[in-house]
Amino acid sequence: MGCKLARALAREQPGPVADNDLPDPPPPAPLDPRIPLTARQKFSMVKSWKGISRALEPTGVYMFLQLFENHSELITLFTKFRQLRTRDEQAESLELAEHATMVMNSIDEGIKAMDNVDFFFGLLHQIGASHRKIPGFKKEYFWKIEHPFLEAVRLTLGDRYTDNMDNIYRITIKFLIETVVRGYELAESKEPNDNEKKAINSEEGNSSSKTDKGS
């Protein structure tokens, strides 16, 4: 009886499946061509970024410490902590830590938005446009954060920051900055130039004068 049962079960068992009978794994979904990363690079970057997203504040603070060490003149743009002159003062500043975390949150949102490229561009264009309101700010200043960002990411990731990841992060931060700069430029192009401002002021003055005469 046992032998018959064993033979019956054996007949029901499927034979070994040859490798060439297995379906090929699906290819990675193609990225939007506006993203300057391959699907594999984006996957590696998003996976690596999880280590940064758990340490946004210390990464951001170190980034700004490096920024002010290399470009000390830029600290005058920040009204809340422009008086901080030494690295120790800056490292201990709650105001600087708050701003650094806000900037890193913006970068975090940008990286996570790459799956929706239209939203990504809208988000970063808005960030760029908002800097038009900062007195004395120039669009060239955005590029000053590139190297400090890479150094801060390198410090946070440690041994996980390989040559391959260095290349991926360089591509990523360049793309982020280019997009923010574009947002700044778009906002700038929508503002009236000096001649238009003079014409507007002149029209307002004439309108006011006519109103005074009418009264």
Buried (B, 14 or more C-beta within 10 A) or exposed (E): EEEEEEEEEEEEEEEEEEEEEEEEEEEEEEBEEEBEBBEEBBEBBBEBBEBBBEBBEBBBBBBBBBBBEEBEEBBEBBEEBEEBEEEEEBBEBEEBBBBBBEBBBBBBBBBBBBEEBEEBBBBBBEBBBBBBEEEEBEBEBBBBBBBBBBBBBBBBBEEEBEEEBBEBBBBBBEBBBBBBBBBBBEBEEEEEEEEEEEEEEEEEEEEEEEEEEEE
